[in-house]
Amino acid sequence: MTMPGQAAPFASTADYLVDRRRLRRRVFFWRLATLLVAIAAIVGLAAGFGWIGGPGSLQPHIARVAISGFISGDADTLKLLRDVADSHAEGVILTIDSPGGTTAGSERLYDEIRRVAAKKPVVAVVGTLAASGAYIAALGADEIVVRGNSLVGSIGVLLQNPNMTKLLDNLGIKVEEVKSSPLKAAPSPFEPTSDAARDAVAALIADSYDWFKGLVKDRRKLSDEELARVADGRVFTGRQALPLKLVDQIGGEREAIAWLEQQKGVTKGLPVRDWQPRGSLERWGFLSTAAALSQALGFDDLAQVLDRAASEIDARALDGLVSVWHAGSGS
């Protein structure tokens, strides 16, 4: 039979166990928080010192910078090239795989590559494609290396404008506008292109095209006759481009490194390090790391959200003249 007052020890034991569980949860929380802070600090230091392919590497190396996708002359890529120029890299390999981009964006990229080349040797290695604006970027390098089946060239400028007038007529829609002068916002998809508007656009195209051809002629040391053979907008395989003097040699990264060492005096045997824009590292690398950590801790729903966020691609609004190639476009 339980005597009065004997329940107290059992109650104290239960309270003690509850307190222990609470203490353990607090300790686990603070340990986890400390781990997360430590991971963030390590990632930050790694990025700062170039251990994750970013700016700031303190050791001599060859920097590898990827130029891919649509070229817009974005701030992240330009900043990356400036960082490479000021780094301990002895040489730079541009790996190019792109159909081109905006003409102004390609010009910005070319100018920045030339600034890098003023400080250290730059060699472009073309993968599948370096056409139009991407070929402009390749022209910024001191040497262009291509595969035999790479596609290069597409020297030209394009402006496309859809004509929606027939569609609007079929739908019974009429777009009314008031503008300051006949050529404002011309050409327009809502009305047939006038002769004056077509002439104005043709003048823009001709000016940019002349600039592009002048760049090719100067950088590739072509005569007028040689330029005329390559500047009709077509693309060439690497094997075709070599005798046309659009590229310097057939090969890949091995040949690019050999050129840097033999022709530019870059130290032999240096490691090749990938450089990536800080924005890309912070935006996608951190999210991927956080997703993996969340999954490891059992937060599967949060991990899925972070994974989806990390896999998103920024959609950029584009306008203006473009130097871009795609099969069947003729541009």
Phi, psi and omega in degrees: 000135182283125179277150178305136177089352182281346180286339185301316179299321179296318178298320180295321178297317179297316178298321180297316179296319178298316179297322179296318179297317178299318180297318179297319179297319179296316179299317178298317180299313183290326175296318179296316179299318179297319179298316180297318178297319179296318179298316179299320180294318180296316179298317179297316179294319180298318178294319182294325182264004175083014180285346178242045174065023183248185182298151169103007182300132184266352183258145175301139182195176170254125182274134175248121181239127182268130172246107185217167179070198182283127183272122179237000183067039185293155185296324181298315181292318179296319178295320179300315180296323176295321178295319178299318181300327182264007185269184177272010176295134179274337179205167185229133172249120174265115174266115188248128174210090189202146175276355181120207182176207178290147181295317179294320178296320178294323177296317178299317180295316178301313181300319181291322177296321178295327177293321176297315183296339177288342182252330182204153184294142181233131177234135178262133176243114183270133176272253180280320192209134169219084186245153176050244183300329177290327176289327173301316178298317179299325179297339178288341180281163178278340182213141179240120179247132183226157169283160179300328182256009172297155176249127180224162177112237187053054182282104183177172182228146187222141167225121181248141180219119180289144176255108185256011187297318180294319178298316180296321177298317180296328180272354181072031181250132175236125179268121178256140181215153174236123182223160189288332182205160186301330184265003176293129179060030178252140004281154182241142177290350186264002179206153177300144181287124179285163178299321181294318179294319179297319179296321180295317179293319179300325178293320176298311181300315182298320181295312180294323180296318178298320177298314180300311180297320178298322179295315179297313182300317182289312185287327183259003177054056182258149171280170178300320180294318179295320179296318181300330182286340186244352190258029180262013175095352182280164172257157181232149171288165178302320179296322177289322186290332184297307179291341177277358176070020175280338180225171185256327181199159176266133179161205181214213184294325179301315179292326178295317179295318179299321179295317179300318183286316187277324185261335185241003174073019176293138181305134181288145175080011179293146175290149175259122185243133177284132174251134180230150179301142177303320181302320179294316180297313183292322186284314187260319181297318180294318180297320179295318178297316179297323179295315180296319179294319179298319179293320180297329180272000176093006179267073188295320181298315179296321179299320180294320178297316180294322178298316179296319180296321181291335184268356180289149178243132179296131173266124184254133175282129185240144177207159176100186180290145179234147171242088187218149181234139165214151187304131177091352183279329185074010183262000000 
